[in-house]
Amino acid sequence: MDVGRPGPGRRSSMSQINVTPFVDVMLVLLIIFMVTAPMLDQGVSVDLPEVAEAPSLQTKVEPLVVTVEKDGSLLIGKTRITQISKLAPVILQALKGKESREVFLEADKAVPYGRVVEVMAAVKKAGIERLGMITRMPEE
């Protein structure tokens, strides 16, 4: 007699897991995260200049971003810098131990051009050879 197979009057037990409820729960969680993730971004509010076409720099690691706000104040990431003379040492400290030595400059379009040039000079003074400018595409 074959023990593994059900006979004419025997019931077989269900040995497969029903994954449909699991998939439903995962899709609901995915939707919740997709809706809440943009709200979690508490970045710096900078009105970037718009350009029609700009070449993008491909990077494998999270770049160091220097931000110049509308009032001319400086930030490196989320750290506020009080004087432009302190910018180069802070950049060197932030890039210490990183193989990528590129910095991105994000300046509000209301910032005077002279202030942006001062920041670019301070970045170059820190020995950074690759400096990218962050812009945004115009909305149509």
Beta strands, then each sheet from edge to edge (+ up, - down):
strand 1: 64-68
strand 2: 74-76
strand 3: 79-81
strand 4: 102-107
strand 5: 130-133
sheet 1: 3+ 2- 1+ 4+ 5+
end
